[in-house]
Structures are given as structure tokens and as C-alpha cells.
């Protein structure tokens, strides 16, 4: 099983209908190249999920846990087939450790964001 991925939405390469159209175009290209599933991190709207699912046919769609994501039931009803935690669990673990350390040291905790976490690892 080859699970392909596109970061069109996650990276904000385009938005709205253009983003959905680009995701579908990339999914079709990946399927034609032998991909079995499609992972679209950042997609959060059930309407967008439904449009992607309609555009990719029987290729299963995997979405990533993001803030304000609809319920699992709503995601599956829209056509998503898998949910991934992505980096969310790691970010929460580091944020919790940072809050605990800051409390212990008597200083203000800094937030841990996706971009900030990537920057720390890019050194």
C-alpha cells in the first residue's frame, strides 16, 4: 500500500476551490503512478473533504488531526477513511514538558508551534 501525500493545504500553496482542485489533480497523478491512498494534511472542511473524495473515486483519503477539526463521525460521513495524529501528539508532549519545566523554574512557558518545532529541529 503506497499512501501518497500532498501539502497543498498544509503549506497554504493556494486556498479555497483552487486548493481542492490542486489536491484532486495531484491525487489523480499519484494514483496513475501507482499510489493507493491519499494523505491531505491540513484539510479540515467536510465540504472540501467531500469534494476531494468525489474527485479521487475509490482512493482512500487520510486526513490529519488539526485544531477545530470536525468530529470523527462527520469526517467519515464526508468520506475520509483514515485519521492521522501527524505531529500533534509530539507537539503536545513537548508543550506539556515545556509548561512543567517553566512552572518548576518559575518562568513563563513558551508556546510550541508546528513552525517553531520544525525550526528547532532544523539546526
N, C-alpha and C positions, 0 to 999 in steps of 0.2 A: 504494500500500500504506500503510495507516494502522496504525501499531503503537501500540496503546493501552498504558497503564501504570497500575498501582495500587501504592501504597506501604504497603498494609495490614501486610505482614510487616516490611518495612524499618523502618518507624516504630513498630512494636510496638503498633499500634492495638488489636489483640486477638491471641490466640495459640491454638495447637492447632487443633482441629477448627473452632472458630469462625472462625479466620483463613482457613482453606481455604475454608469456606463463603462467607465475605465476598468472597474473591478470585473465586470462581466466579460469584457474583451480579453482581459488578461487570463481569467479563468478558462475561457474557451481555448486560448492559445496553450495554456498549460495542459488542458485535457487532451488537445491534439498532439501534444508532445509526450503523452503517456501519464500525466498526472491523474490521480484517483480522487483526491479530495481538495477542498479549497479552504484555506485559513485566511480570514479577513480581520486582523486585529484592529480595533477602533470602531468597527461598525456597531451602532447601538440602537438605531431606529428599527422597529419592527416593520415599518413600511419599506425601508431600504433593504432589510433582510429578505422580505418577501419578493422584492424586485430582483435581487441577486439570485435567489433560489429559482425564480421563474426563468431567469436568463441562463442558468447553468444546467438546468434539467436535473438528471439523476446524480450529479456530482455532489456529494455531501458537503454542507457548509459548516465550518467551525468558526465560532466567534470567541472573543477574549473578554474576560471579566474586566469591565471598566466602570468607573463611577456612574451612577444613575442608570445602570442597565436595567431593562425591563425584567420581570420575573422569568425564571426558567420556563415556566409554563407558556408565557407569552412568546418567548424566543422560539421554543419548539413549535408552537402553533404557527408562527411566521415561517417556519421551515428550517431553522437551524437544527443541525444534527449532533453537534458536539459543543461543549463549553470548555474553554481553557482558562486556567488561572494566569497564564503568562507570567509576568514578573510581579504581579500583585502580592503574592504571598511573601516573596523575598523582600519587597519594599516594606510591607507591614512589619516583618521581623526586624529589619534594620531600624525602622522608625520607632518601634517599641523599645529596642535596645538603646537607641539614642535618647528617648524620653526618660528611661530609667537611669541612664548614666547622668543626664543633665540634672535630674532630681537629686541624685546622690551627691553630685558636685555643687548643687545649689546655683546652677546657671540656667539660662533659658534654652530650651531644646530647639534645635533647628529642624525644619521640615525635611522630609526625604521625598523627592520627586523622581519621576522617571528620568527626566533630563539630568538632574543633579546626580542621580545614581550612576548613569552612564558616564558622566564627566569624571566621577571618582574612579571608575574602572578604566578610563582612557589614559591613565598616566603611565 
